[in-house]
């Protein structure tokens, strides 16, 4: 694995969900299963390894999620890439 490309949007509205999708490069990589994680945000979580959720935010909020793939070229090391996702409050909350 030499790179992970996030293919979904990089924003969503709180109270909704964002399906996380990614492509691993090169196409011939032995391992291509992406594991998603988010840390440090109490109200933001990942469900079923591919659905990013946030129930509520007061203001526009940026969170950082990590995509990891087991790297077949090195023993016991994962290839990781961090992505920024912006969460907007729903307009009816104003």
Secondary structure as GFF3:
##gff-version 3
##sequence-region A 1 94
A	DSSP	beta_strand	3	6	.	.	.	ID=ss1
A	DSSP	beta_strand	11	13	.	.	.	ID=ss2
A	DSSP	beta_strand	17	19	.	.	.	ID=ss3
A	DSSP	beta_strand	22	25	.	.	.	ID=ss4
A	DSSP	beta_strand	35	38	.	.	.	ID=ss5
A	DSSP	beta_strand	44	47	.	.	.	ID=ss6
A	DSSP	beta_strand	51	54	.	.	.	ID=ss7
A	DSSP	beta_strand	61	70	.	.	.	ID=ss8
A	DSSP	beta_strand	78	88	.	.	.	ID=ss9
A	DSSP	three_ten_helix	91	93	.	.	.	ID=ss10
###
